[in-house]
Amino acid sequence: AAGVNYALYKRFSTMLRKLRSNIIIMSGGGSLNQALKDIIVRETDCQVMELAEPLFNGALGCCVYSEA
């Protein structure tokens, strides 16, 4: 399972580097994956937070990103 989580991280690690921040806020189903959050913290040395109701906010990041 660790390999699957790391593969997920590698898929979006380029975007994390481009949008560099000290805090990463996760939403959607992926934010419920503690192993994925641990990998992000370890690889980026950033604080990872999740929204209170992450499943209701899955598309929020896409909307904000498209406005930038």
N, C-alpha and C positions, 0 to 999 in steps of 0.2 A: 504493500500500500504506500510505503514511503516513496517509492519510485514514481508512482502515479501522481502524488502530490507535488513532487519536485518537477515533474514534467509539466504540470499545470503552471507552476511558478515560472518556469522557463518560457512558457508561451506568452506571458505578459510582462516579463522582466524588462524588456526593451522599453515598453511604455512607462514603466515605473522609473526607469533611468531618465527618460526624456522629461517626465513631469515631476522631477525631483522635489521632494518635500520631507520634512522631518516627521510628519504625521501622515499615516495612510489610514483612510477611513474605508472600511469594507461594507458593502451592502449586498443583498441578494443571498442566494443559497451558499455561495462560497464562504461567506463570513461565518457560517456555522461550522466550518472545517477548522478545528483547532490546530491540526497538524500543518495545514497550509499557512495559517497565521504564524505559527512558529518558524516556518521556513522563511517567510517574508521578513520577520524580525531578524533572524540570523543572517540572511543574505544582504539586507539593506541597512541594518542597524538603525531602523526607524521604529517609532512607536506605531502600533497597529491598534485601531479602535474599530468597533462595530456599532452600527446603529441599534437603537432599542428594538425596533421591529424590522430587521433586515430584509425579510421576505417581501415587505410592502414597498421597499425602496429599490428594488433591483434595477430599474431603469433610470433612476435619478442620476447616477454617474454619467450615463450616456448623454442625457439631456444637458448636463452642465458642461461636459466635454465638447459637445457640438456647438455650444454658445461661445466658446473661447476663441 
